[in-house]
Amino acid sequence: MKLFKASIFVIFCLLLLSSLAYSADTNYPNINYFKVGGSTSETGYINKDSLQNNLISLEVSDGEAGDIGLYQIGINLYKINKNDLGKYYQLWWPSLSTWIYFPSNASTTPVNDSQGYALLNGLLWINTTSYKFFSVIKNSQDAYSKYLLVEGSYSSKESDLGKLGENEVFYLRLSVKDLATLVTESSLFSRTTDFTSPTTTISPPSTNQNSTTWNYYVNSSNLTGGFTGEAKDTLSGIDNVSVEVYAGSSPNFWSWNGTAWVFSGSSILRIPATYNSTAGTWAYNTNMSTLIAGLKDGDHYAVRILAKDKAGNQNLANATFIYDNTAPTNPTKIETFNSSWFTTKLVGVPDPNQITNLSWTKEAFVPFFYFQEGSDAASEIKSYDFELAKYKDPIAFLFKFPKNYVIKKTIPYKTSDTASPKVFNYYSSSANHFNAPVYEVLTKEALPDGLYEARVKASDEAGNVATNEVSFYFGIDSKAPTAATELAVAPDTYIAYKWKPGSDEVSGMGNPTIYIKGPNETSFSLLDGKSSIDLKTEIKTDSSGKNYYVSSTKLKPGNYSFYIITRDVAGNTNQSLTKPFEVKLDAPTLISPADKYSTNSLPSFSAKTVSLSSESPNFVKNYALYIYEHSENADKVNNYTQEYLTETQAILTPKTVLSASTTQSEVSWNINGSFDAKTYSWRIDVYDNFGNIKSSEIRRFTLTQPVYPKITLASPADKAVTNESSATFSWGTSTSFTSYDLYLNGTKYTTTAGTYPFKNLSDGIYKWYVQSTANIGLFSQTVTSQTWEITVDTKEPTISLSSPAEGVKFDNGSAPFAWIGSYKFTNYDIYIDGKKVAGTDKLTYSSSLGEGSHSWYVSSSYKGTEIKSKTQNFYINSIGPTISAKIGNNTLANDAIISPTDTLTVDLSDDNGVSPETIAIAIDGTNITGAQISAKDTANKAVAASLKMSLKEGTHTVKITAKDALGKENSISYSGIKTYSGKARVLAKPMNYPNPFKPSSGSPTTINYSLSDNADIKIMIFDLAGRMVWQNSYPSGSTGGKVGENEVTWDGKSSAGQIQGNGAYLYTIISEGKLLERGEMAINE
């Protein structure tokens, strides 16, 4: 206790000092947020849960620079009672001077430490298990440990607020005080109590409900419209409605855990609903495709609707359903009790209105229809719709409209009719030919002739309707069809039987049967091994509307007749009248060749074509030509009874049409083959489409051996000699030959002509002959000519040079020429340096030539072709080296003006080589040393010398002397060479020409002047008014600025490019800013 009092005293002293130290704090504390019932809204509703568990939450601070910390947090609560605003009670949070008043007793008794209060740095904070008061955040950087930020929450019990009732209003205000006693207050918050949950309902998506599990059956169509229901709240109003769909493993989503019913299931979709506050209804119908896509047939689902009011109260509504989006299966079959009366084939009426899957009977009867149960995997069958309809005609039957209902009844699932007389019964026993429970549908009287449809379609509890409805189509027809008329036969692949078909007004025409009588008056079925003829696939219709059937039965020649048994679809029959016809075939009559015809080639074989009656069912299919070696037995027609000849007898394959060319009146062959010179027999057979054969008479023809032509060689003649490499070989021809093989030294060359040209034949001896095959009629023979010989000699003569030989040098100015020729040449042409200099029949020649290198060759003509020798080179060296001199780029000449310090360049050349040591340069008669000598090639055939001169002003002479390698000397001299000292100057009055001149003609004027030395020159042109119209500069050493004569031009235009007008102009020559000379010119357009 003493320690506690001491601590209180210390804290009091510290607070006193702190208040003195922080007396400068002028900032009010902050209310960062203040929430009542979890909302910062100043007005609103509050439910009991928020009142007890989340009444207040806040955050306050005093943390600006210079602040001294929080001191008190207080909340004032007020309650409206009989329109008076009275203080309810006040809560103060811990401070040094004020204790908290516990809300449950609102007394002034302080709470001691045993109730959970603790000391922390000299301040109290609350940490109890009964009430979770505020936690305090300490600013650890503050030396005085002041509270700069406080956050927390407060929850009450029902008794704490005086047991507030439904729809009562209370008010709250937050107060915050810092250590400087500055206070900040919040706005006045109000809350209205709402302890009642809203009401909500859900409308089921369908009305089909299972009577045991109370689950609703639904399909995708039911769910497309979404979920709807009601949600209402009389006090605070509905805030939102949400829909949640659960998937469960069983029909019941609720289970008892021993204490209460518990909802189970996994949520597969949770979405907000659209709420209509005016009507108090909600709906959800968006994204239903997403929900439907996730549902599975047969699974159970629950829809839970959660409605929440503005106070936070909420309520649930539930509905469970079974999803079934698959149509039920229909009964697998529907029958009538006397179905054995019906035909079993799938038949129909004539084109184009064909009907299949239709059974017919000839009997009138009172039918009973049976069908077995269908099934549904997810929900269950609800009912069956049974229809018995009669159609007016086949067209109505084909389109299923219009129809007259004999019975149209909905049959409840597993139910019998209670009316009298009954229309339907349900038999749960499986003791019948279906071996399953069945439904029976009864008619009241016999059905008349016509087309009928009995149909059953199942529906399930979810509203799905079976798509695979089961139908039984049948017809009743008790009348026979009309008989076939206008019977006829016509040729086809074999034979076509034609008739005008009968008719049937009810079931339509079925498959007919054709019967035929042969030459022996016996009847047999003409169906090619079939019991009937398929009306749809085997019987065709011609352009006249008649039916026809093409039979594969082969008929022998003779008289026949046939008739038709017509049959309708129901099986009624009728027989037609009998139609007679004849099958006939005559032998062909031969035309050519005549009997015992003799030839060396195969003739054209022909016969008259066989004519048949227009009513005959057969036709001539082909003709065959037979050729075989002649024998007496084969020529006797009576002995020739075999249809085929043996391979050894037959030359051509029997029964083969060999390139037969037929016209209306005859048939003919032009054939090829290998035949010996013998006598042959031949005949022509005719075949009809039934395979019947008739043979012509037998004739003979004889093939004789021909006389074959010869091949006679023409040119070149035998033993001929030619000096040409080209030759054309020729020989005699014949029409019996189509091509020729020329053999030249064993190599074959083929041509269709009587000649064959060759080029580039090598020298030598050639042997040649011609061979060919003579084709005369059917016979052929190889014919070979005699063998001839030809010699080819095409070698040309040559010319070889003797003197002068290659590279020889002559120093006397002339050269002797000699060569070796051939006796085949009659004349020679001599060419020196590429030019013809002479012609001679000799083998020698001489000529005087100039100094230097020369070339020569000799040519002649042989058989019109020029024959040339090779070309050889030689040299004439009678003088010394060639010498030339330059000053800069200009050739040195007599009377030239040069600069005293110009460089003299000397070029020397000699085919024999220049001797560099003999080069001498003399100026004014004195040899000058110091010249730079350089060779331009290794043989010194070209040498250059360079000398930098230093001359005085005056006139000078220059002489250059040198020798070649053979000692021949040469020299060159220049006189009147002028030099000037000092700066450059113009040596004479400048001139220009033409003067005057005409700029528009395009011809400029040329200004001519001479300089004493190289210099940078500027020429300026002025008009008489003193205006400069043109100027140009010329660098030293270039044209216009070089020593000696210079020429420059002016086109009469200004520097801007404008042609100047008529008049006089002054031009000046300036160097280094000094006027050297001037001149005058004129323009005259």
MOFEN-V970061 format. One record per backbone hydrogen bond with DSSP energy under -0.5 kcal/mol. CO is the residue of the C=O (numbers start at 1). NH is the residue of the N-H. If there is no record, write none. Layout:
BEGIN
co->CO nh->NH
co->CO nh->NH
END
This chain:
BEGIN
co->1 nh->5
co->2 nh->6
co->3 nh->7
co->4 nh->8
co->5 nh->9
co->6 nh->10
co->7 nh->11
co->8 nh->12
co->9 nh->13
co->10 nh->14
co->11 nh->15
co->12 nh->16
co->13 nh->17
co->14 nh->18
co->15 nh->19
co->16 nh->20
co->17 nh->21
co->18 nh->22
co->20 nh->23
co->22 nh->25
co->30 nh->32
co->30 nh->61
co->33 nh->59
co->35 nh->57
co->36 nh->39
co->39 nh->36
co->42 nh->190
co->44 nh->192
co->46 nh->194
co->47 nh->51
co->48 nh->52
co->49 nh->53
co->50 nh->54
co->51 nh->156
co->55 nh->37
co->56 nh->154
co->57 nh->35
co->58 nh->152
co->59 nh->32
co->59 nh->33
co->60 nh->150
co->61 nh->30
co->64 nh->67
co->69 nh->179
co->72 nh->177
co->73 nh->93
co->74 nh->175
co->75 nh->91
co->76 nh->173
co->77 nh->88
co->77 nh->89
co->78 nh->171
co->79 nh->81
co->79 nh->86
co->81 nh->84
co->84 nh->81
co->84 nh->86
co->86 nh->79
co->89 nh->77
co->91 nh->75
co->98 nh->95
co->100 nh->102
co->102 nh->105
co->102 nh->106
co->112 nh->115
co->112 nh->117
co->113 nh->116
co->116 nh->127
co->118 nh->125
co->120 nh->123
co->123 nh->120
co->125 nh->118
co->131 nh->128
co->131 nh->133
co->134 nh->126
co->135 nh->151
co->136 nh->138
co->137 nh->148
co->137 nh->149
co->138 nh->140
co->139 nh->142
co->141 nh->143
co->142 nh->145
co->146 nh->139
co->146 nh->148
co->147 nh->70
co->148 nh->62
co->149 nh->137
co->150 nh->60
co->151 nh->135
co->152 nh->58
co->154 nh->55
co->154 nh->56
co->157 nh->160
co->157 nh->161
co->158 nh->161
co->158 nh->163
co->159 nh->162
co->165 nh->168
co->168 nh->193
co->169 nh->80
co->170 nh->191
co->171 nh->78
co->172 nh->189
co->173 nh->76
co->174 nh->186
co->175 nh->74
co->176 nh->184
co->177 nh->71
co->177 nh->72
co->178 nh->181
co->182 nh->178
co->184 nh->176
co->187 nh->189
co->189 nh->172
co->191 nh->170
co->192 nh->46
co->193 nh->167
co->199 nh->232
co->201 nh->230
co->203 nh->228
co->207 nh->209
co->208 nh->217
co->210 nh->214
co->215 nh->210
co->216 nh->322
co->218 nh->324
co->219 nh->223
co->220 nh->224
co->221 nh->225
co->222 nh->225
co->223 nh->226
co->227 nh->284
co->228 nh->203
co->229 nh->282
co->230 nh->201
co->232 nh->199
co->237 nh->310
co->240 nh->308
co->241 nh->273
co->242 nh->306
co->243 nh->271
co->244 nh->304
co->245 nh->268
co->245 nh->269
co->246 nh->302
co->247 nh->266
co->248 nh->300
co->251 nh->253
co->253 nh->264
co->255 nh->257
co->255 nh->262
co->260 nh->257
co->262 nh->255
co->266 nh->247
co->269 nh->245
co->271 nh->243
co->273 nh->275
co->274 nh->283
co->275 nh->277
co->276 nh->280
co->276 nh->281
co->280 nh->231
co->281 nh->276
co->282 nh->229
co->283 nh->274
co->284 nh->227
co->287 nh->290
co->287 nh->291
co->288 nh->292
co->289 nh->293
co->290 nh->294
co->291 nh->294
co->291 nh->295
co->292 nh->295
co->296 nh->299
co->299 nh->323
co->300 nh->248
co->301 nh->321
co->302 nh->246
co->302 nh->304
co->303 nh->319
co->304 nh->244
co->304 nh->306
co->305 nh->307
co->305 nh->317
co->306 nh->242
co->307 nh->315
co->308 nh->239
co->308 nh->240
co->309 nh->312
co->311 nh->47
co->313 nh->309
co->315 nh->307
co->317 nh->305
co->319 nh->303
co->320 nh->216
co->321 nh->301
co->322 nh->218
co->323 nh->298
co->329 nh->375
co->333 nh->372
co->335 nh->370
co->336 nh->339
co->338 nh->341
co->339 nh->342
co->345 nh->347
co->350 nh->353
co->352 nh->354
co->358 nh->347
co->359 nh->475
co->360 nh->343
co->361 nh->477
co->365 nh->367
co->365 nh->447
co->367 nh->443
co->368 nh->337
co->369 nh->441
co->370 nh->335
co->371 nh->439
co->375 nh->329
co->380 nh->461
co->382 nh->413
co->383 nh->459
co->384 nh->386
co->384 nh->411
co->385 nh->457
co->386 nh->409
co->387 nh->455
co->388 nh->406
co->388 nh->407
co->389 nh->453
co->390 nh->404
co->391 nh->451
co->393 nh->397
co->394 nh->398
co->395 nh->399
co->396 nh->400
co->396 nh->401
co->402 nh->392
co->403 nh->405
co->404 nh->390
co->407 nh->388
co->409 nh->386
co->409 nh->411
co->410 nh->412
co->411 nh->384
co->412 nh->415
co->423 nh->442
co->424 nh->417
co->425 nh->440
co->426 nh->428
co->427 nh->438
co->430 nh->432
co->432 nh->435
co->437 nh->373
co->438 nh->427
co->439 nh->371
co->440 nh->425
co->441 nh->369
co->450 nh->476
co->451 nh->391
co->452 nh->474
co->453 nh->389
co->453 nh->455
co->454 nh->472
co->455 nh->387
co->456 nh->470
co->457 nh->385
co->458 nh->466
co->459 nh->382
co->459 nh->383
co->460 nh->463
co->464 nh->460
co->467 nh->469
co->470 nh->456
co->472 nh->454
co->473 nh->359
co->474 nh->452
co->475 nh->361
co->476 nh->450
co->485 nh->500
co->488 nh->498
co->490 nh->496
co->494 nh->492
co->495 nh->551
co->496 nh->490
co->496 nh->498
co->497 nh->549
co->498 nh->488
co->499 nh->501
co->499 nh->547
co->500 nh->485
co->503 nh->482
co->508 nh->569
co->512 nh->533
co->513 nh->565
co->514 nh->526
co->515 nh->563
co->516 nh->524
co->517 nh->561
co->518 nh->521
co->522 nh->518
co->524 nh->516
co->525 nh->527
co->527 nh->530
co->534 nh->538
co->534 nh->539
co->538 nh->540
co->540 nh->548
co->542 nh->545
co->546 nh->542
co->547 nh->499
co->548 nh->540
co->549 nh->497
co->549 nh->551
co->551 nh->495
co->558 nh->583
co->560 nh->581
co->561 nh->517
co->562 nh->579
co->563 nh->515
co->564 nh->566
co->564 nh->576
co->565 nh->513
co->566 nh->574
co->567 nh->510
co->568 nh->571
co->572 nh->568
co->574 nh->566
co->579 nh->562
co->581 nh->560
co->582 nh->584
co->582 nh->617
co->583 nh->558
co->588 nh->590
co->589 nh->608
co->592 nh->606
co->594 nh->597
co->597 nh->702
co->599 nh->704
co->600 nh->778
co->600 nh->779
co->605 nh->669
co->606 nh->591
co->606 nh->592
co->607 nh->667
co->608 nh->589
co->613 nh->616
co->619 nh->689
co->622 nh->687
co->624 nh->685
co->626 nh->683
co->627 nh->651
co->627 nh->652
co->628 nh->681
co->631 nh->635
co->632 nh->636
co->633 nh->636
co->635 nh->637
co->636 nh->639
co->636 nh->640
co->639 nh->641
co->646 nh->649
co->646 nh->650
co->649 nh->629
co->653 nh->656
co->655 nh->657
co->656 nh->625
co->656 nh->658
co->657 nh->659
co->660 nh->662
co->661 nh->668
co->665 nh->609
co->666 nh->663
co->667 nh->607
co->668 nh->661
co->669 nh->605
co->673 nh->675
co->676 nh->678
co->678 nh->703
co->679 nh->630
co->680 nh->701
co->681 nh->628
co->682 nh->699
co->683 nh->626
co->684 nh->696
co->685 nh->624
co->686 nh->694
co->687 nh->621
co->687 nh->622
co->688 nh->691
co->692 nh->688
co->694 nh->686
co->699 nh->682
co->700 nh->596
co->700 nh->597
co->701 nh->680
co->702 nh->599
co->706 nh->708
co->710 nh->712
co->712 nh->732
co->715 nh->730
co->717 nh->720
co->720 nh->791
co->722 nh->793
co->725 nh->761
co->727 nh->729
co->727 nh->758
co->729 nh->756
co->730 nh->714
co->730 nh->715
co->734 nh->737
co->736 nh->775
co->740 nh->742
co->740 nh->751
co->741 nh->743
co->741 nh->771
co->742 nh->744
co->742 nh->749
co->743 nh->745
co->743 nh->769
co->744 nh->747
co->747 nh->744
co->749 nh->742
co->751 nh->740
co->754 nh->731
co->756 nh->729
co->758 nh->727
co->764 nh->792
co->766 nh->790
co->767 nh->745
co->768 nh->788
co->769 nh->743
co->770 nh->785
co->771 nh->741
co->772 nh->774
co->772 nh->783
co->773 nh->738
co->773 nh->775
co->774 nh->776
co->774 nh->781
co->775 nh->777
co->776 nh->779
co->779 nh->776
co->781 nh->774
co->783 nh->772
co->788 nh->768
co->789 nh->719
co->789 nh->720
co->790 nh->766
co->791 nh->722
co->792 nh->764
co->800 nh->820
co->803 nh->818
co->805 nh->808
co->808 nh->875
co->810 nh->877
co->813 nh->849
co->815 nh->847
co->817 nh->845
co->818 nh->802
co->818 nh->803
co->820 nh->800
co->822 nh->825
co->828 nh->840
co->829 nh->859
co->830 nh->837
co->830 nh->838
co->831 nh->857
co->832 nh->835
co->835 nh->832
co->838 nh->830
co->840 nh->828
co->843 nh->819
co->845 nh->817
co->847 nh->815
co->852 nh->876
co->854 nh->874
co->855 nh->833
co->856 nh->872
co->857 nh->831
co->858 nh->869
co->859 nh->829
co->860 nh->867
co->862 nh->865
co->865 nh->862
co->866 nh->868
co->867 nh->860
co->872 nh->856
co->873 nh->807
co->873 nh->808
co->874 nh->854
co->875 nh->810
co->876 nh->852
co->882 nh->909
co->884 nh->907
co->885 nh->892
co->886 nh->888
co->886 nh->905
co->887 nh->890
co->890 nh->887
co->893 nh->896
co->896 nh->898
co->896 nh->978
co->899 nh->902
co->900 nh->951
co->902 nh->904
co->902 nh->949
co->903 nh->888
co->903 nh->905
co->904 nh->947
co->905 nh->886
co->906 nh->945
co->907 nh->884
co->908 nh->943
co->909 nh->882
co->910 nh->913
co->913 nh->965
co->914 nh->916
co->915 nh->918
co->916 nh->919
co->920 nh->961
co->921 nh->928
co->922 nh->924
co->922 nh->959
co->923 nh->926
co->926 nh->923
co->927 nh->929
co->928 nh->921
co->931 nh->933
co->932 nh->946
co->934 nh->944
co->937 nh->940
co->940 nh->914
co->941 nh->910
co->942 nh->936
co->942 nh->937
co->943 nh->908
co->944 nh->934
co->945 nh->906
co->946 nh->932
co->947 nh->904
co->947 nh->949
co->954 nh->979
co->956 nh->977
co->957 nh->924
co->958 nh->974
co->959 nh->922
co->960 nh->972
co->961 nh->920
co->962 nh->970
co->963 nh->915
co->964 nh->967
co->968 nh->881
co->968 nh->964
co->969 nh->880
co->970 nh->962
co->972 nh->960
co->974 nh->958
co->975 nh->895
co->977 nh->956
co->978 nh->898
co->979 nh->954
co->985 nh->1012
co->991 nh->1008
co->993 nh->1006
co->997 nh->999
co->997 nh->1084
co->998 nh->1001
co->998 nh->1003
co->999 nh->1002
co->1002 nh->1004
co->1005 nh->1050
co->1006 nh->993
co->1006 nh->1008
co->1007 nh->1048
co->1008 nh->991
co->1009 nh->1046
co->1010 nh->987
co->1011 nh->1044
co->1012 nh->980
co->1015 nh->1017
co->1016 nh->1072
co->1017 nh->1034
co->1018 nh->1070
co->1019 nh->1032
co->1020 nh->1068
co->1021 nh->1029
co->1021 nh->1030
co->1022 nh->1066
co->1023 nh->1026
co->1027 nh->1023
co->1029 nh->1055
co->1030 nh->1021
co->1032 nh->1019
co->1034 nh->1017
co->1035 nh->1038
co->1038 nh->1041
co->1038 nh->1042
co->1041 nh->1015
co->1041 nh->1037
co->1044 nh->1011
co->1046 nh->1009
co->1048 nh->1007
co->1050 nh->1005
co->1052 nh->1060
co->1054 nh->1057
co->1058 nh->1054
co->1063 nh->1083
co->1064 nh->1024
co->1065 nh->1081
co->1066 nh->1022
co->1067 nh->1079
co->1068 nh->1020
co->1068 nh->1070
co->1069 nh->1076
co->1069 nh->1077
co->1070 nh->1018
co->1071 nh->1074
co->1074 nh->1071
co->1077 nh->1069
co->1079 nh->1067
co->1081 nh->1065
co->1082 nh->996
co->1082 nh->997
co->1083 nh->1063
END
